[in-house]
Amino acid sequence: MKHIFSALLFSIGFLGLAQNNHAYWQQEVDYKMNIEMDVKKFQYKGKQELKYTNNSPDTLTKVYYHLYFNAFQPNSEMDVRSRTIADPDGRVGDRISKLTPSEIGYIKPTVFTQDGSPAKYEIVGTVMQVILNKPILPGTSTVFKMDWDAQVPLQIRRSGRNNEEGVALTMTQWYPKLAEYDFEGWHADPYIGREFYGVWGDFDVTITIDEKFTIGGTGYLQNPAEVGHGYQMSNQKTMKPVKGKYTWHFLAPDVHDFAWAADPDFVHDTFDGPNGVKLHFFYKDDSELAENWKKLQPKTAEIMQFFNENVGVYPYEQYSVIQGGDGGMEYAMCTMITGKREFESLVGVTAHELAHSWFQFVLATNESKHEWMDEGFTSFISDEAMNAVMEKTNPNPHSGSYRGYMFMATSGQEQPLTTHADRYATNRSYGINAYSKGAVFLTQLGYVIGPENLSKTLKRYYSDFKFKHPTPNDFIRTAEKISGFELDWYLMDFTQTTNTIDYGIKSVENDGKNTKVTLERIGLMPMPIDLYVSYEDGTQELFYIPLRMMWGEKPNPFTELNRTVLENWAWAYPTYTFEISNGKKVKNMMIDATNRLADINPENNIYEKK
């Protein structure tokens, strides 16, 4: 089945350098972890052996770990921020401040060594700093070992226990996770509200848990015959549990996170996805859920195929959709979603979280700094997928994103897309920026360079930067290579400033034979212009005004329309005048009839002859 980007996408080997002065490099980490879970106390003990390879040109004298569960304690940064922000997340509010000692979350290291020798460490909130016994030189590796005790928080914020739908364990951000070090240095951000960034590597994880619990999550289960629970083959016999527990063994190659969920009442279904991918579905044994979760399975396969065709092939052999958490949250090879939804909502949240497998879990941007590159790009492609798979035939499936962006851009409260994800003034402004403006960035780029070039850009971006940490500059340089345009102005104005787009039709004058048209630039952000003209004889014509600084002309997005390419428009000139000299009388005209231009005042984009 072949899909193309919907509607007016419209009715119709950059391997080396990142945004720095060095040849591209990234760190590498390999985890071996053993977990012993007490499902009655919601506590567990962990052992971790971590091999860290320093591929940077720098000598490292310290490292940092994230201890995310420490956020779920009274007076933590997450707690205080949730109680002081103007519009707190309703799922959290002041609840963390009221947790008792048996309800809080924590990760408490008890032993830490580097290459067999104890190393000094300091824990501040959700971050642990380790002062190394010996520096890690460029191109060398070291081995860290850690034992830790932990408690799963009662408060659900992505992770936690006994969520509102009764899922016992949502185990995300559950282990001591080494912080990323890249060309900008360490990224040891405290866990305050959102977004993550991790080191690429391999995970070898064993989880020992009560025999009644079924586990789903990241990685490939190595011992299905030992644990059963819907994993074993029909000709295999499940081994007896040891002291009432099974030990589950997972391997996950080339990922930068590991998540899992467990419940004694999980139903486990499988479905064959595209390219041999096995799709797993874990949901509560609830008759109200079963019908929708069964219908979800072929739709998930269709959505994955859409992403394969329009971005690039999913690189792993399995993907799991798991009931858990407090909404929808993406992880390597899996997602946690709440399951008591109407069918379209269930498909929609699955489409969005599955799309994150491309935009964040293969194209692993630093989403704390560039949250719009994972949430926005994901929103764009999942809206495209929903439009196709659910057969909506919406001419612009991103219209909701445009409405959100327009609201924020005219509110006087917009912050630039370069704002750190935790440092938006409100949760609403973060959400609109990350999801809506991020999606508009891509859709509007299609307006600038043409829908076919946008499609090629996404595929080339995926091909060139999969399993890396791409930056905004990497993406826009890919778009430049595909289109031949200069696009630094687009990246700068739309992501690094709050400049807005506002073009208008200033005047239309007719002397009987010719029509003189004057357009004006009112907003500060430059853009090329598509001007659609309808004549009184029923014909139509498209006038295209390239932007001088982009040094290029996009292909005609509407081959059925005659298009006249006019002289380019330099940004510094506030007005632009040209003549229509074909002798026809103008009935009406409109700037950007496709509504892909994020013009904050569309009322001055239309002219109607009176």
N, C-alpha and C positions, 0 to 999 in steps of 0.2 A: 504494500500500500504506500503510495507516494503522497507526501504532504508538501505544500509550500506555505510560506508565511501568509497569513490570511489577508483578505481584503486587499487594500491598496499597498500592501507589501507586494503590492497594493492591489488588487485585481490582477493582477498578473501572477624560507626556513630560517622565521626569525627566532633562532635557538639561543643566541649568545648573550645579549646585553640587557641588563635590567636598568633601573633608573639610578645608576651610579657610575663611577669611573673605573670599575674593575670588571674583568670578565665575570660572567654570572657564576655564583656559587651558592650552595645552600647546605645547611648542617644536616647531619644524619643521626638518628637515634634508633636503637633496637631495644625493645622492652621484653623482659620475661617477668611475668607476674603470677603469683599464686594467691588466691583469695579463699578464705574460710568464712562463710556467712552463717550468722545466727539469725534465723528468720523470726524468732520470737522477740529478741531484743532489738532487732534491726541494727545490729552491730557486726563488724567483720574485722578480721586481721589480714594484713597483706604483707607479702614479701615481693620486693622488686629488685631485679638486676637489670641495670641499664648501661648499655654500651653507647658512648657518645663520641662521635667523630667530628673533629673540628676541621671543616673544609674551608673556613674563612682564612683570609690573609693575616688575621690578628692572633696574638697570644692571649688566651683567656686565663684570668686569675680568679674568677668567681663564676658561679652559675646560679640560676634562679629556678625555683619550682613554683607552680600554681597548686595551692591547696584549697580548691574551690568550695568544699563543704564548710569551711570555716566561715563563709559568708552568712550561714544560717544560725547566727547567734545574736542575742540582744546587743545593740550598740555597734554592730558591725557596720562597715561602710554601706553595704546593701540595705541594711535595716534603716539606718539614719537617712540615707538618700530617699528611700521609699516613703519615709514619714515627713520629709521636708520638701520634696518636689511638688510643684503646683498641681499636677495631675497624676497622682500615684497609680501604679498598676493595680487594678482591682483584685488581682489574684494574690497580691502580697500585702499592700496597705501597711498596717501596723502589726501584722501577725507575727513577724519574726521577733519583735520586742517582747512578745508574750510567751515565747517558747520556754519550757522548763528544761532542766538538765537532761531528762530522758527523751526530750523531743528535738533538741538542737542538732545541728550537723557539725561534724568535726573530722579532721584528719590530723592525727598526732604521730609524727615520726618518733620512733623509739630507738632506732639504730641507724646510723648513716656512716658509710665508709667510701673512700676513694681508693681504688686499687688495693683494698684490704686494710687500709689504715683509717682510723676515725678522722672525720673532718668536722670543723666547726661550722655551725649553722645558726641562723637567727630567723625566727618566724614572726612576721608582722602581719596580722590579719590573714589574708588569703595568699600571701607570698612568703616563700622561704628563700633566704639568701645563704649560699654556701661559699665559704672562703676555702679555696682549694689548697690541699697540701702541696701540690706541685702544679705549675701552670700547664695548660693544654696547648702545646705548640701547634702551629698550622700544619695540617696534614696528619695529625696524630690522633689517637683514640685513648679514652680512659673508661674505666668501669666503676659505676656508682652502685652501691647496694643499700637498700633501705628496708627496714621493717616499720610497719605503722599500724596503729589502731584507728578505727573509724566508726562513725555512727551516721546512719542515713537520716536526714532531717524529716520531720513531720511536714513542714512547710514544703509544698510543691512549687518549685520554680524551675521548670524543665525537668529537674531531678527530684527525687524524694520518695516517700513511702505512702501507701494507701491513698492514692489520688481519689478525686471525687467520683470516679467511675469504678473504684474498688480494685485497681491494679496495685499489687503489693509493693513491687520494687521497680522504680525507674532509675536505673543506674547510669547516669550521665554526669560528666565532670567528677567522677568518683575516685580517681586515683591521683597520686602525686605526679603531676605532669610537668616535664621540663619545658621551660619557657623558650621561645624562639629568639635566636640571635641572627640578625641579617645585616645588610649593608648599612642600616641605620643604627645598629647596636642592639641592646637587649629590649625585649618587649614583655616585661614582667608586670603587666597591668593588674591592679587589684580587681577582684570580681565584685562589681558594683551593680551592674544591671544587665549587660548584654554583650554578645559577640566574643569571638575567640580567634586564636592564631596559634598554630602548632608546628612542630618539627616533623618532617617526613621520616618514616622508618617502618620497621616490621614489628608486629606485636605477636607474642606467644603468651596466651592467657589461659590459666586453669581456674575454674570457679567451683568450689565445693559447696553444695547447698542441699537442703531438704529434698528427699526423693520425690515429693509430690509436685515440686516446682518445675515448670517448663521455662527454658531460657531462649530468648531470641535476641540477636544483635549483630554487632560487627564481626566479620571474619567467617572462616570456614570451619565447621565443627569436624574435629578429627576422630572422634570416637562415638559415632551415632549408635552403634550396636550396644555400647555400654550404658547409654542414658535413655534410649527410647524416646518417649514423648513425641511420637510422630516423625522422628528423624530416621529411624532404622528402616532398612529394606524389609520387604515382606518375608524374605527367607532368613532373616536374622533374628536372633533371640536376644532380648535385653538381659544384660547381666544383673545379678542381684545387687542392691545397694549395700554399701559398707556403712554399718552403724546408722542406717536410715538415711544415708546421703549418697548422692551421685557427684562425681567430679566431671565437669564439662571442660573439654579442651578445645580452644579456638586458636587458629592462626590467621593473621590479617597482614598480608604484605602490602607495602607501598601505601600506607595511610598515615594520617596525622592526628588520629583520635580513635578511641575505642569506647563503645557504649553498649549497654545491654539492659534488658528488662526481664523480670521473672514473676510468675504468678502460678498458683496451684490450679487455677481454672482456665488457663489459656487453651483455646482451640488453636491448632496449628495446621494450616492449609498450605499447600504448595501449588504453584501454577507455572507453566513453562513460558518464559519471556523470550524476547528476541535474541538471536545470536547465542542460543544455548544458556542464557542466564536463567537461573532458578529463582523465582519469586516466592518469598515466604510471607505468610500473613498470620499474625498472632493477635487474637482478640478474646475477650471474655466469653465464656460459655453462657450466652444470653440470647434467647430466641428473638428479642427485639433487635439485636445487632446482626444476627446471622445473615439475613436476606441481603442487607446492604453490603456486608463484607464479602459475601459470595459474588455479588454483582461487581464489586470493586475490582476483583482480580483480573478479568480480561481487559478492563479499562486501564489498569496499571500497565499491562503489557503494551497496549496501544500507545499510551503516553510515553513510555520508554522508547518505543520505536520512533515516535515523533522527534524526541530529543536526539536519538541516534542519527536521524536523517538531517536534522537542522542545526545541530551543533557538532556532534562527533560521537563515535561509538562508545557506549558505557564499557569501562575497561575491566570490570570485575565479573566474577562468575555467579554472584548472588546479590540479592537486595531484599531487605525485610521491612515490611510495614507493620508496626507494632502499636497496639493500644497502650497508651501510657502518658505520663507527663501532664501538662496543663494547657495544651493547645496543639501546636505543631512545631517540631524542632528537628533539624537535620543532623545526621551523624554519618560517619563512614559506613557505607553499605547498608544503612538503615535509617528509619525515622521513627520518632515517637509522636503519636497523634492521639487526641481524644477521639473516641469512637462513636459516641452517641450523637449522631448527626443525621440530617437529611442526606439523601444519596448524593445530590450534587455537591453539597458541602464536603462530604467525605471524599469524593473524587477531587474536588478543588484543592483541599489541603494536602492530599497525597501528591497531586501534580506539582504543587509548589515545593514541597519538601523533597520530592524526587529530583526536581530540577536543580536543587542545591548539590546533588552529586556531581554535576558539571561545574556550577558556579559556587565554589568554595571547597568541595572535597576532591576535585581534580585540578581546577584552577584555583589554587589556594591563596587568595589574596589575604592581606592583613585586614580582616573585616572590622577590627576595632577602629582603624584609621580610614578605611575605604568601604564602609558598610554598604554604600550604594552599589558597589560593584558585585556584591553577592546578592543582596536583597532585591536591588533594582533589576539586575540582569535576570535573576530568577523570576521576578514578577513578570517581566517582559515575555520570557519564553514559555512560562506556564500559562499565561493568558492566551498566547498563541495556540498552545496545545489544547487548552480547554475549548477554544473556539472551533478547533478542527475535530477533536475527538467527541465532543458533545454536540457537534453539528449545529452550532449557534448561528453561523454565517453573519457575525457582527462585522460591519465594514471597518470598525476601529475597536478592537477588543481592549485597547488601552485607554479608552475614554475616561474610565474611572480614575486612572492615574493622572490624567491631565486635569481633571476637576480638582483632585487633591492638591496637585502642585499649584494650580491657579489660586486656590484659596490661600495657601501659605504665602505665595509670592506677593499677594496683595494685602496681606494681613499686617505688614510692618513688623512681623516677628520671625521672619525667615533667617536662618543661619546658613552659611555656605556648606557645601557637601564635604569640605575638608575638615569639618568639626568632628572631633573624636566622638565615637558612639555614646560614651558615657557622659559627655559634657554638653548635650543639648539642654536648653532651658526647660523644655517640657518633653514628656513622652510623645505627645502628639506631633511636635515638630520633628523629633527623630523619626517617627513612623512615616510621615509624609515625605521627608527627605530621602530616607533609605529606600523605601518601597516605591513611592509614586514618582519622585523626581528622578530616581535612578532608572526607572522604567522609561520615563519620558526622554532621558538622555539617549537611550538606544533608539527609540521610535523616531525621535526628531533627527538623530543622525541619519536614519534612512531617508528622511526628507532632504537632508543636505547632500548626501553622496549617492542617493538612489537606493531603492529596495534591494536590487540584485547585489549591489556592492556591500550593503549591510549583511546580507545573507552570507556572502563570501568572507566578509570580515570575521563573523562569528566562527565560521569553520576554521579559518586560518588561525585565529586566536587560540582556539582549542588545540589545534594541531601543534602549534609552536610552543605553547606554554603549559600543557598538561603536565602534572606532577611537578610544578614549579610554584613560585610565589610571584605572580605577575602584579605589576603596579598600574595605575591609571595611564602613565606614559607608555607602557608596553602595549596597552590596548589601542590607544590613539595612534601610535606608530604603525600598528598592524593595519588600522583603517586607512592610514596614509599610503601604505604600500599597496593595498588593494585598489584604492580609488584613484591614486595619483594626485590627490588634493593635499594642500597644507591645512592641517586641522588643529594646530596648537591653540589658535584663538578659541575654538569651540570648547576644548577641554578647559582652558583657563576661565573663560567667562561663565560657563554653565556650572562648573564645579568649584572653582576657587573664589568666586564672587557671588553676590546676590543681584547682579545686574539682570534686568528683565528685558524681554523682547516686546516691543510695541511699534509696529509699523502701521501706517494708515494711508488711505486714499485721500489726499488733501484736496484735489480739484480735478474735474473733468470738464473740458471746454470743447465745443464743436463749432467749427466755422462753416458747416454745410458739407464739406468734403472730408476734412481731416478732424481727428479727435486728439486733443492735447491732454495728456494724463500726467499729473504730478503726484508722486508718492512722497511720504515723509517718514523719517526715522525719529521716533519719539523716545523710545527706550535706549539704554546704553549698550545693549548687547547686539552685535552685528549678525545678520543672517542674509542668505540669498533669498530671492523672492520669486515665487510662482504666482503669476497674475492670470486668473481665468476670466475670459471676456466672452459674453454672449451677445450676439447681434440680433437686430430686429428681424432679420431674414431667417432666424432659427439656427444659424451656424454658430460654432464656438471656436475659440482659439486660445492657445496658451502662450503667454509671454514670460520668458525666463530671464531674470536679471541675476547673473552670478555675482557673488561677493568678491571684490577685487583681491582681498588678502588670502583667499583660498586657492587661487591660481588653478582653477579647474572648472569644468562644466559637467554636471551630472547628465546621464542619459535621460531621454524623455520618458517619464514614468507612465505616460499615456500615449501609446503609439497610435491610437485611433484619433488623437487630436493633433492638428497642425500646431507646431511649436516654433515660435520665433525667438531666437537667442539675441538679447539686446546687449549693449555695452555694459561692462561690469560697473558696480556701484561701490565706490570707496566709502568706508565707514565714516570718515570725518565730514562728509557732505551730508547735511541734514535732509536735503530734498533731492529728488531724482525726477527728471521730466523726459518724456519721449512722446512721439506722435504715432498714432495709428492712421496710416494713409492709404488704406485699401478701399476707401469710399463707402464702407458700410457704416450703418448707424448703430452705436452701442446701446444695448438694452440694459445690461447690468455687468458688473465685474466684481471679482472677489479675490482677495489675497488668500492663497492656500485653501482651496476648496476641500482638501483631504483632512483638514484639521490636525495635521501633524506638526505644525508650527505652534510652539507654546507661547502665542501672543496673548499678553495679559488683558488686552482690550479689543476683543474681536468685533465690537460694534463699528469701529472705524475702518474695518477691513472690507466693507461692502459698499458698493455704489449702485443705486437704482435710478434709472432715468425717470424723472417726474413728468 
